[in-house]
């Protein structure tokens, strides 16, 4: 080949990385547009009752306590899920009781999650086209509407972020050889942060170990301490975490909502519910076909990504498979496994098509079909949480307008409140308004439980609710009163003369 021929070929070769980068950016922009096309209304969602609880719980401990509880992940500390709690705390300190910054922060993390999903999918499938499809499938689902409408699901969003970051980092490290001490320390920090976000992260070491067995089959007696050293480190951290969280007086398993019922029929029921949600409640015969394909394809096909995806799903749902039924939003981490599985199945189907037809199918036909599918069965309905959020915002604004004064150690009585269906909502609102950790806030029935026999009570602030309005009562009529007679006493608004 002549020198002139080589020179002519160089621009073409040099243009390939640029064209791939541009196509990747275009695909990424398409995923972002697709996500916001469905989910953008969630940015305007107001706080929910879960948010009130989470804000109050996160405001009580100091930032240092949050950091300490994250580092000491193996014991139950002052904060239940310290990473998510710190997320609330930082935003509350910066923006107060305004929901938009919280929603923007959640959406920013979800955008980062899509980038991490692409990274993992590309490293597993070695195809930008398939990585795009995995990310697109993972990016939005109508059954995961709480992720888009409630900041209370920041725990799931943050858990996936650190879980996926740990997985992506592990894949990157293994691509260049065995991990060293510094790399294992970085991975451990990411994994501990995912555990501090939500318990469902415990599946990560199993997923990593299965990946090692698929891509680097054991061929020597010390395989576990060489190729398997990082998953084994994860298993050690997981054991410490589970022992600390599942034993002792504050054990998670002693909370009614998390009390496990370890039976195979319970697992099958929970898995069936999640799968049904993932496909918008298919008919029984369709469900049977889906289950058959999910179980049979990894056995019949030799696709390593598909086999990894099956374990990612099956093992990933274990932390929520034996407790009170959870929805697809709580299965945000295992949902990536389903996206990877479906993309692997598509890859098997389109491999028989010409290259141009494959690109058209993945970049045009399938996205269009997904838009139609989610538009029909799973459009985001912001009204699902709008009523609750509007009532909370109105009650808080009315309380702000009343501007009650809360002295140190304030005793606050709630006669009637705007949330009779929720025992603690107004209590949390009072705490978030007064910001006094030593205040005692409760309804009349609760104060009757707190009081000693024959004790007479006095209150610094008395709040009530009537015909859509919060009322500040004159506390003078609630001085030296019996605990059992509180509920019957009328609220005379502050500033109104006694009759």
N, C-alpha and C positions, 0 to 999 in steps of 0.2 A: 504494500500500500504506500502511495506517495505521501510526501510531507503535506502537500496541499489537500489531499483527501482527509488526512487526520485532522488538519486544522478546520476543515469544513464540518467535521463530525462533532467537534468539541462543543459548539453552541447548543446542539441538540441534546447532548448528554448533560450539559450544565442546566438546561432548561427543565429537565425532568424533576429534580428536587423542588424547583420553584413551582412547577405546575402541581406537584403533589401537595405542597404547602397551601397553595391557593384553593385546591379542591377540598382539603381538610378544613380550611377556614370557612369555605362556603357551606360544607356539610354541617359544621358546628353552628353557623348562623342559622341554618335551617332547623336544627334541633331547638335552639333557643326560641326562634319564632314560633315553632310548633308548641313548645311549652307555654309560652306567654299567650298564645292564641286561646288556649283553654283555661289557663290558670290566672290570668292577670287580675281578675276581679278579686282574688283572694288578698291582694295588697291592701284593700280597703276594709278588711274584716276588723271588727272591734274585739275587745277582750271577751273571753268566755269565763264561766265559773271556775274551770280548771286554772285559767290564768290568774284569777284572784288568789286562789290557794297557793299557786307556785310563786307568785310575786311576794306574798306575805312570808312564805317559808324561806325564800331566798334573801329577803331583806333582814331577817332576824340575825343570822350569823354574819360575822365579819368576812371581808374578802380573804383575810389570812386563814380563817377557818375553812373556807371553800378550798383554798390551795392545799391546805394540810390534809383535808379529807380526800382530795384527789390523789395526792401522793401516797397516803396510807390507805390505798384502795382495798386492802384485805380486811378492813374492819368497818363496822357501822359507826359513822361519825355524826356530827351535828347536821350534816346535809345528806339527804337521801340519795340523790344523783348529783354529785357536786359540780360536774362540768356543765350540765344544763342549768343548774341553779345559779352558777356563776354567770352564765349567759344572761339570765333574767336580772341578776343583781347589777351587772355592769350597765345594762340598758336602762334599768330603773334609775340608777344614780345619774345617768346622763340625760335621760328624756322624761323621767317621771311617768305619769299615768296617761301616756299618749301612744296608741297602738301602732300607728304607721311605722315608726322606726323599728319596732319589733318585727313587723311583717317584712320590711325591707331586709333586715338582717337575716331572717329565715330564708327568704328567697335568694339572697346572696350565697348562703351556704348550699342551697339546693343547686344553684348554678355551678358551684365548685364540685358538688357531687356528680353532676353530669360530666364534667371534665375528668374526674377520677374514674367514672364508669367507662369512659372512652379509653383511658389509659390501660385499665385492666383488660378490657375486651380486646384491644389491639395487641397487647402482649400475649394474650392467650390464643387469639385466632390469626395473628399475623396478617391481618387484612383491614385496611382502612374502611373498606366498604362494609364489612361485617361489624366493625367497631361502631360505625355510624348507626347501623340497624339496632345493635344492642342498646346503645344510648337512647335512640328514639323510642324503642319499646319501653325502656325504663323511665323515661322522663315524665310521663303523665299517665294517670289512670283515674277514671271518675270515681272508683270505689275508694280511692285514697284521698277523698275530699278533705278530711280533717287536717291533712298535711298543709293544705293551701288556705284553710280558713281558721286555723287555731294555732296560736303560738305555743299552746300546751304540747304540741307535737315536735317542738324543737329538740326534745330528747332523742327522738327517732332520727331526725335530720342530722343532728350532731353525731350520733352514734354511727350512722353510715359514713359520715365524712371521715372520722378517725379510723373506722374499720377498713374502708376502702383505701385510705391513705397508707395504712399499715400493709394491706395486701399489695398495693401498687409498689410500695417501697421494697417489699420482700421479693416481688417478681423482678424488679430492677437489679437488686443485689444478686440474686441467684443467676441472673443472666451472665454475670461476670465472674462467678465462682462461689466459693463458700463464704458465709458472712463472718466477719471478724468481731471482736469485742465491741468496738465503737458502733458498728452497724447493728449489732444485736441490742445495744443500749437505745439507739434511736427507735428501732422497731418496738422495743418494750414500752417506751414512752408513748408512742402512738396507740398501742394496744391498751395501755392503762387508761388513756384518755377516752377510748371507746367504751371501756368498762365503766368509767365514771359518768358516761352519758346515759347508757341503758344496759340492762342485764343481757339483752339479746346478743351482745357482742361475744359471748362465751363460745360461740361456734367457730370463731376464726381459726384457732389452732387445728381443729379437725379438718377444715377446708384446706389449710396449708399442707397438712400431712397427706391428705388425699392427692393434692397436686403433686407433691414430691413422689408419691407412689406411681402416679400416671406418667410423669415426665422423666423421672430418675428412678427406675425400678431398683429395689434393694438387691445388691449383688455382693455385698460383703457383710461380715458379722458386725462391724461397727457402723453400719449405715445410719442408725438412729442418732449417733453422736457426730456424724459428719453431715450428710445431706439433710438429715432430720433434726439438726440441732436447734433451728429456730422454732419449728413447731413444738419441739419438746420443751423449750423455754416457755412457750405460750401455754403448754399444758400445766407447767409448774405454777405460772402466774394465775391461771384459771382455777386451779385447785385451792390456792391461797385465798382467792377472791370468794369462791363458793363456800369454803369453810367459814370465812369471816361473815358472810352475808346470810347464810342459811342456818347458823347456830347462834345460841345465846338468846337473851330475853327480847331483843329487838330484831329477831330473825325475820327475814322477808317471808318465809314460808308460814309464819304465824299470822300474817295478815290475811283476812278472809278472801280477798280478791286474788291472792297469789298462793293460796293453799293448793298444793298439787294433788291431782288424782291420776296416778301413774297406772293407766290401763291402756291396752292396745286399742280398745274400742273408742276410748276418749281421743287418742291420737288420730285415729282414722276420721272421727267426727270433725275435729278441729281442722285437719288437713283438707277434708272435703269442703268445709265451709269456706276456707281461704281460696281454694281452687275455684269454687263456684263464684265467689266474688270477682276473682281475676278474669273470668269470662262472662261476667254479668248474668249470672244465674242461668246457665244453659239447661236444656231439657234433660231428663234422666238418660236417654239413649246417647245424647251428645256428651254428657258427663262421663258415661262409661267408655266412650271412644277416647276421650281426653286422658283418662286415667290409664287406659291400655297403652296409649302412645307414650305417656310419660315414663311408664315402667319398662316398656319393651324396647323403645328406641336406644337407650343407653346400652342395653345388652346386645342388641343386634348390630348397631353401628359401632365403628371403631373411633368415633370422634372423641378425642380427649376433652375438648371444651364442653361437649354435651355431658359427658360423664361427671366432670367437675361440677357443672351446673346442677345436675340432679342432686348431688351431695350438698351443694350450697343451699338448695331449697329444703331438702328433707331434714338435714341437720340444723339448718338455720331456724326452722320453726319450732324446734324442740323446746326452747325456753318459754314459748307461749302455747304449746300444744297440749299441756296437761292442766291448764288453769281455766278460769272463766273465759268463755269464747272472746277472742279479740278479732278485730277487723283487719283488712288488708293494709291499712295505714300503719298499724303496729308491726306488720310484716314487711316494712320498707327495706330492711336489710336482705331478707330472703328473696324479695321481689326481683332483685338483680339477677339471682340465679335463674328465675323463670325467663327473664329477658334474654339471658345468655343461652338458655336451652332453646327457646324459640328461634333465635338467630342461627344457632347451629343447625336446627332442622331446615331452615330456609337455605342455608348454605349447601346442604345435601341436595336440595331440590333444584337450585339454580345452577349447579355445577355442570349440568348437561346443556345449558344454554350457551350461545356464543358470548364472548366477552362484552360486546356492546349491549346485548339483551340483558345480561346480568346487571349491568349498571343501571339500565332503565328500570328494571324490576325493583332493585333495591332503593334507588334514589328518587324514583317517581311513582311507580305503581303502588308499592307497599305503603309509603307515607300517605298517599291519597286515600288508600283503603283504610288506614288507621284513623285518618281525620273523619271519614264517614262513619266508621265504627264507633268511635268515642262520641261523636256528635249525636248519634242516635241513642246510644245506651248510657253514656257517662258524661254528659256535659256538666260543667261545674255550676252548681246552683248556690249562689252566695246567700240566698234566703235561708239556707239550712241553719246558719248560725246568726243571721242578721237580727232576728227578734231578740234573742238573748243578749247579744252585744249592745243593741240599742237601749235595752232596759238597764243594763249595767252602766253605760255611759251616762244616761239620764240621771240615775240615782247618784252617781259620783258627782256630777256637775251640780246637782241640787244640794248635796252635802257641802260642797265647796262654797256655794253661795250662802249657806247658813253660817259658815265659819264658826263652829263651836270652839270654845277654848278648852283645851285638855291639859290640866295641870299634871305634874309628875305623879305617877301612880293613879291616874284617873280611873274612876269606876264609872262605866258606861252601861246604861240600861237601854235595851231595844224593846219598845212596846210592840208596835207593828212594824213590819218592814216590807220592802217591795218583792222579796223572794221567799214567800212562805214555803215553797217547795224545796228550798235549799237551806239547811240548818246553819250554814256558816258564811254564805255569800256576803251578807250585810256586815257581819263581824269583820271579814277580811277587808271590806271597803273602808270601815272605820279605821282599822290599823293603817291602811295605806294612805289615809287622809291625815291622821294625827301623827303617825311616825313615832309613837311612844311604845317602846318595848315593854315597859312595866305597866301599861294600861291593862285593865280587866274589862272585857267587853262580852256581853251576853244578853240573851233574851230573858224574859221574866222566869220562865221555867228553869233555865239553867242557873240563874241566880238563886232560885229556891233550892236547887241541888247543892250549890256551893255553901249556902248558909248553914250555920250551926243551929240546933234546935232552940227556938225561942229568940234567935238573933234578930235584931232590927237593923235595917240597912240604910245607908245614905249614898247618894249618887252625885257625881260632878256633872255629868252630861246625860240627858235623857232624849232619845230620838224616837220618833214614831213615823207612820206613813198613812196617808189618807187621801183617797181619790187621786192617785197619781202624783202626789207630792210628798217629799220628805219634810218632816216637821221637827223643829227644835222645841222641846217642851220646857216649861219653867221647872227647873230642878228643885225649887223650894218645896214643892208638894211631894217630893220624894226623899225627904229627910226623916230619919228615924221611923221607917215604915217596916211592917212585918213582911217577910219574904213571900209568904203565901198569898198576900193580897195585892201584889204588884200588878198583875194582869188586869185586875178590875178597876184600877185607878185611871181616870181619864187623863188625856194629854191636854193641858192648857198651854197653848203656845207661848214661848218666851215673849215678854213685852206686853202680853194681854192681861188686863186686870182680873183679879179673882172675882167670880160672881158673888 
